[in-house]
Amino acid sequence: MLEYPTLRGRYVSLEELAPEHVDDLVVAAADRSTFGFTHVPTDRESMVQYVSTLRANRAAGRDLPFVQRAIGVGGSPIVGC
C-alpha cells in the first residue's frame, strides 16, 4: 500500500482521508459555488458511503484520497476532499 506523503502549501494542506472527516466534509459541501459540476455528497449518510468507497479503493491500491485543509483560516477547516 502506498504511504501518504506530507503535502503542505501556502494555502492548503492535504491529509489522509479518514472517517472522522465526514462531518467536516458535509459542512464543506454546503457551499457548492466551487464545485457545481462535480458529484459531492451533501448529507451525512451519503458522505459516509463516499468516504468508505474512497478508503476501500485506497486499500485496493487504486486511490490515494486526501482531505484539503485550509491554512491561515480560523480553525484550519476542512474544505474538501
C-alpha positions in Angstrom: 0.0 0.0 0.0 1.2 3.5 -0.8 2.4 5.7 2.0 0.8 9.1 2.5 3.2 11.9 1.8 3.0 15.2 3.8 1.7 17.8 1.4 1.6 21.4 2.6 1.4 24.5 0.6 0.8 28.2 1.3 -3.0 28.0 1.4 -3.9 24.3 1.9 -2.6 21.1 3.3 -3.5 17.6 2.2 -4.1 14.9 4.8 -5.1 11.3 4.7 -8.9 11.0 4.3 -10.3 9.3 7.5 -13.8 8.6 8.8 -13.5 11.3 11.3 -13.6 13.9 8.5 -17.1 13.0 7.4 -18.9 15.7 9.4 -16.5 18.4 8.3 -16.9 17.4 4.7 -20.7 17.6 5.0 -20.2 21.2 6.2 -17.8 22.0 3.4 -20.2 20.6 0.8 -22.9 23.1 1.8 -21.2 25.7 -0.3 -21.4 24.4 -3.9 -20.0 27.6 -5.5 -16.7 26.0 -6.3 -17.7 22.6 -7.5 -21.1 22.9 -9.2 -20.3 20.2 -11.9 -18.7 17.7 -9.6 -20.5 15.0 -7.7 -20.1 15.7 -4.0 -22.4 14.2 -1.3 -24.3 16.7 0.7 -25.8 14.6 3.5 -24.0 12.6 6.2 -25.2 9.1 5.1 -24.0 9.7 1.5 -20.7 11.2 2.7 -20.1 8.2 4.9 -20.5 5.9 1.9 -18.4 8.2 -0.3 -15.5 8.2 2.2 -15.9 4.4 2.7 -15.6 3.9 -1.0 -12.6 6.1 -1.3 -10.9 4.3 1.6 -11.7 0.9 0.1 -10.2 2.0 -3.2 -7.1 3.0 -1.3 -6.9 -0.4 0.4 -7.1 -2.0 -3.1 -4.3 0.2 -4.3 -6.4 2.3 -6.7 -6.7 5.6 -5.0 -4.8 7.8 -2.5 -7.6 10.1 -1.1 -6.9 13.2 0.8 -8.9 15.9 2.6 -8.0 19.5 1.9 -7.5 21.7 5.0 -7.3 25.5 4.7 -4.2 27.1 6.1 -4.4 30.5 7.7 -8.1 30.4 8.1 -9.7 30.4 11.6 -9.7 26.9 12.9 -8.0 25.4 9.8 -11.2 24.0 8.4 -11.6 21.0 6.1 -12.7 22.5 2.7 -12.9 19.4 0.6 -11.5 16.0 -0.5 
